[in-house]
């Protein structure tokens, strides 16, 4: 498996975090897990002519049936399990936390815990997908994707400053910032902040903070394999280890011991890259 990162056009910095390219060959169908990251993505299949298959098996059973389209994956609130086989070459445009709202120009919650074709919003996406697949140089492909996304995001909905501020505080505190404190700093009611945040991010602030905390924990655990679960419980302000294990099961579908004995190469690499 090869996972490479690329920077988007500076014109997209407020909407696209980075590009991730995944190349993999699977002789037999393999099931992989994807834990929530507090980010949504657009998926471009770079080699639709190759024989391969991809389907989500949980929480919904659904296959990507048209590989000549661009797919969007909304925010997720629990672990997803996917099954893939064949030769894959995919590019993920990892959006900023509120990127989906600005792309679709409607409430981001419309695609939370879902994936669907981008052509439902932008019919021209199929043509762009075909143009990208016809190019064999990755930088030419990235240039085509950049130009397409710059055009889409030029129509973006206006940003709400308090949502950006809330995202900043939650990310800086690794999920520890409280909505009460943020609302007080922004001089707006908790109810208003909750509504605007949920509308733009696709998740309630407390749910997003919980995901950010767990993502931070996993990134730290991967970087510091010697860290004990007691250390992680304390570092990330879990009430006790039972609370941490409960979150771990919710976000990975398994206990810490079970997760660490499985092959989670793809998910672990994604965590390290974001």
Residue pairs with C-beta under 8 A, 6 or more apart in sequence:
1 22
1 23
1 24
1 265
1 266
1 269
2 21
2 22
2 23
2 24
3 20
3 21
3 22
3 23
3 266
3 269
3 270
3 273
4 20
4 21
5 18
5 19
5 20
5 21
5 273
6 18
6 19
6 20
6 21
6 138
6 142
7 18
7 19
8 16
8 17
8 18
8 19
8 93
8 146
8 149
9 146
9 149
9 150
11 146
11 150
11 153
12 146
12 149
12 150
12 153
14 96
14 153
14 159
15 95
15 96
15 99
15 102
15 103
15 149
15 153
15 156
16 93
16 94
16 95
16 96
16 99
16 149
16 153
17 39
17 94
17 95
17 96
17 99
17 274
18 94
18 273
18 274
19 91
19 92
19 93
19 94
19 142
19 145
20 91
20 92
20 94
20 270
20 273
20 274
21 46
21 89
21 90
21 91
21 92
21 138
22 88
22 89
22 90
22 91
22 92
22 266
23 88
23 89
23 90
24 84
24 87
24 88
24 266
25 86
25 87
25 88
26 84
26 85
26 86
26 88
27 85
28 85
29 53
29 83
29 84
29 85
30 83
30 84
30 85
31 57
31 81
31 82
31 83
32 81
32 82
32 83
32 84
32 264
32 266
32 267
33 79
33 80
33 81
33 82
33 252
33 253
33 264
33 267
34 76
34 79
34 80
34 81
34 82
34 266
34 267
34 270
35 79
35 214
35 215
35 218
35 251
35 252
35 267
35 271
36 75
36 76
36 77
36 78
36 79
36 211
36 214
36 215
36 251
37 76
37 211
37 215
37 270
37 271
37 274
38 75
38 97
38 203
38 208
38 211
38 212
38 215
39 75
39 94
39 95
39 96
39 97
39 274
40 72
40 73
40 74
40 75
40 95
40 99
40 100
40 108
40 111
40 202
41 72
41 73
41 92
41 93
41 94
41 95
42 70
42 71
42 72
42 73
42 92
42 93
42 95
42 103
42 118
42 149
43 70
43 71
43 72
43 73
43 90
43 91
43 92
43 93
44 70
44 90
44 91
44 92
44 93
44 129
44 132
44 141
44 145
45 64
45 67
45 68
45 88
45 89
45 90
45 129
45 133
46 89
46 90
46 91
46 132
46 133
46 138
46 141
47 87
47 88
47 89
47 133
48 67
48 68
48 129
48 133
49 133
50 86
50 87
50 88
50 89
51 86
51 87
52 67
52 84
52 85
52 86
52 87
52 88
53 63
53 83
53 84
53 85
53 86
54 63
54 64
54 82
54 83
54 84
54 88
55 61
55 62
55 63
55 64
55 82
55 83
55 84
56 62
56 63
56 80
56 81
56 82
56 83
56 115
57 81
57 82
57 83
58 79
58 80
58 81
58 253
59 78
59 80
59 113
60 114
62 115
64 71
66 117
68 126
68 129
68 130
68 133
69 117
69 118
69 119
69 125
69 126
69 129
70 117
70 118
70 119
70 125
70 126
70 128
70 129
71 115
71 116
71 117
71 118
72 100
72 103
72 111
72 115
72 116
72 117
72 118
73 111
73 114
73 115
74 100
74 108
74 110
74 111
74 112
74 113
74 114
74 115
74 202
75 100
75 108
75 111
75 112
75 113
75 201
75 202
75 203
76 112
76 113
77 112
77 113
77 203
77 207
77 211
78 113
78 250
78 251
78 253
79 250
79 251
79 252
79 253
81 253
91 132
91 141
91 142
91 145
93 145
93 149
94 274
95 103
97 167
97 201
97 208
98 108
98 159
98 163
98 164
98 167
98 200
98 201
100 108
100 111
100 202
101 107
101 108
101 157
101 199
101 200
101 201
101 202
102 153
102 156
102 157
102 159
103 121
103 152
103 153
103 156
104 110
104 111
104 121
105 155
105 156
105 157
107 198
107 199
107 202
108 199
108 200
108 201
108 202
109 198
109 199
109 202
109 203
111 202
112 202
112 203
117 125
118 125
119 125
119 126
122 152
125 148
128 144
128 145
128 148
131 144
132 141
132 144
132 145
135 141
135 144
159 200
160 196
160 200
161 186
162 186
162 188
162 193
162 196
163 193
163 196
163 197
163 200
163 201
165 182
165 185
165 186
166 177
166 179
166 182
166 186
166 193
166 197
166 205
167 201
169 177
169 181
169 182
169 185
170 177
170 182
170 205
170 208
170 209
170 212
171 212
174 212
174 213
174 216
174 236
175 209
175 210
175 211
175 212
175 213
175 214
175 216
175 236
176 209
176 213
176 237
177 209
179 190
179 193
179 194
179 205
179 206
179 209
180 190
182 193
182 205
183 189
183 190
183 192
183 193
186 193
193 205
194 204
194 205
197 203
197 204
197 205
197 208
198 204
198 205
201 208
203 211
210 247
211 251
213 236
213 237
213 247
214 247
214 248
214 251
215 271
215 274
216 236
217 232
217 235
217 236
217 244
218 271
219 271
219 272
220 227
220 232
220 235
220 236
221 227
221 232
222 268
222 271
222 272
223 272
227 235
229 241
229 244
229 256
230 241
232 238
232 244
233 240
233 241
233 243
233 244
236 244
238 244
238 247
245 255
245 256
248 254
248 255
248 256
248 259
249 255
252 259
254 262
